[in-house]
Amino acid sequence: MSFTEKFVKQCRKPSGRFGKFVARAMNFGHTGIRRWGLSHTSINPDAIILDIGCGGGKTVQEMALRTPDGKVYGIDYSEDMVQLSKKVNEFFIKKGLVEVRYGTVSSMPFADNTFDLVTAFESYYFWPNLIDDLKEIKRVLKPDGTLIIANEVYKDDKFEKRNTKWAKLIDMQLHTPDEYKEFLSEAGYRFVEIDKISQKNWITATAIK
Ligand SMILES: C[S@@+](CC[C@H](N)C(=O)[O-])C[C@H]1O[C@@H](n2cnc3c(N)ncnc32)[C@H](O)[C@@H]1O
C-alpha cells in the first residue's frame, strides 16, 4: 500500500501514532475548508457549539477563540482523537471554554436543545445512518440553531475517477448537492442551503432547525 493510501485510510477513524500524525496534518490541511465552511454562519461570542468528528481539534480551537463567553464541545468516536483534541485545546479546556467527549454522532451525550451551532467538517462521509444521524443532530440543536456540514468531496462527474477510488478505499458515502438538500429536508430541517466551489469539488450545506 502506498503512503497516500495508508494516509487516506486513516481518515475514517484515525488511531495510533500514525492516526495522530494524519490528524495533525488534517488540522493544517483543512484550514481552507474550515474557514470557508464557517464563513456561512455568524458566531456570537456567547455561542454554545458542537463540532462532530472533531479529529485533531483545530476547528474546536478556532471556534473557541471566537466564543470567549460561550463554550465549544468536540465529539469523536476515536479515543485517540479525543485524546489529541484535548491536548490541542488544553489551554481552553483549563479555562472551561472547551470540552471534548468520546461518542458517536448516532447517539450523542447531550441534552435536547443544547447548541446554537453544530459543525461537521469532513466527517459525514462515515456516518452510519445518515437521516437518523441528522435527526440526532437536530435533537441537540436549539430551535433556530444552525448545522454546517462542509466537505472537500461531493459526488460530481468531473471528479468521478478520483472520488470513486477514495470512496472504495475508505468506504466513504458521497452525495450530489441535490441529495444533500433532500436528506437534510427529510431529516426535518426547515431551511437548507447548499453552496459549492465546483472547480475544487467543495460543498457546504447550511441547515436550520
Ligand atoms: C477526515 S477526519 C476529519 C477531522 C476534522 N473534522 C478535520 O476537519 O480535520 C473525520 C473524523 O470524523 C470522525 N468520525 C467519523 N465517523 C464518526 C461518527 N460516526 N461519530 C463521531 N465521529 C466520527 C473520525 O474519527 C475522524 O476524526
PDBQT file of the ligand as one rigid body, heavy atoms in Angstrom, charges set to zero:
ROOT
HETATM    1  C1  LIG A 301     -11.488  13.040   7.996  1.00  0.00    +0.000 C 
HETATM    2  S1  LIG A 301     -11.493  13.238   9.738  1.00  0.00    +0.000 S 
HETATM    3  C2  LIG A 301     -11.831  14.987   9.904  1.00  0.00    +0.000 C 
HETATM    4  C3  LIG A 301     -11.413  15.520  11.236  1.00  0.00    +0.000 C 
HETATM    5  C4  LIG A 301     -11.653  17.023  11.454  1.00  0.00    +0.000 C 
HETATM    6  N1  LIG A 301     -13.064  17.332  11.453  1.00  0.00    +0.000 N 
HETATM    7  C5  LIG A 301     -10.925  17.846  10.445  1.00  0.00    +0.000 C 
HETATM    8  O1  LIG A 301     -11.576  18.538   9.651  1.00  0.00    +0.000 OA
HETATM    9  O2  LIG A 301      -9.684  17.805  10.405  1.00  0.00    +0.000 OA
HETATM   10  C6  LIG A 301     -13.079  12.535  10.181  1.00  0.00    +0.000 C 
HETATM   11  C7  LIG A 301     -13.299  12.473  11.677  1.00  0.00    +0.000 C 
HETATM   12  O3  LIG A 301     -14.647  12.101  11.928  1.00  0.00    +0.000 OA
HETATM   13  C8  LIG A 301     -14.663  11.114  12.952  1.00  0.00    +0.000 C 
HETATM   14  N2  LIG A 301     -15.895  10.315  12.788  1.00  0.00    +0.000 N 
HETATM   15  C9  LIG A 301     -16.224   9.548  11.721  1.00  0.00    +0.000 A 
HETATM   16  N3  LIG A 301     -17.407   8.951  11.913  1.00  0.00    +0.000 NA
HETATM   17  C10 LIG A 301     -17.848   9.353  13.134  1.00  0.00    +0.000 A 
HETATM   18  C11 LIG A 301     -19.010   9.049  13.898  1.00  0.00    +0.000 A 
HETATM   19  N4  LIG A 301     -19.940   8.199  13.444  1.00  0.00    +0.000 N 
HETATM   20  N5  LIG A 301     -19.165   9.649  15.098  1.00  0.00    +0.000 NA
HETATM   21  C12 LIG A 301     -18.203  10.508  15.574  1.00  0.00    +0.000 A 
HETATM   22  N6  LIG A 301     -17.063  10.797  14.904  1.00  0.00    +0.000 NA
HETATM   23  C13 LIG A 301     -16.892  10.235  13.691  1.00  0.00    +0.000 A 
HETATM   24  C14 LIG A 301     -13.361  10.328  12.743  1.00  0.00    +0.000 C 
HETATM   25  O4  LIG A 301     -12.944   9.620  13.881  1.00  0.00    +0.000 OA
HETATM   26  C15 LIG A 301     -12.399  11.444  12.353  1.00  0.00    +0.000 C 
HETATM   27  O5  LIG A 301     -11.774  12.022  13.475  1.00  0.00    +0.000 OA
ENDROOT
TORSDOF 0
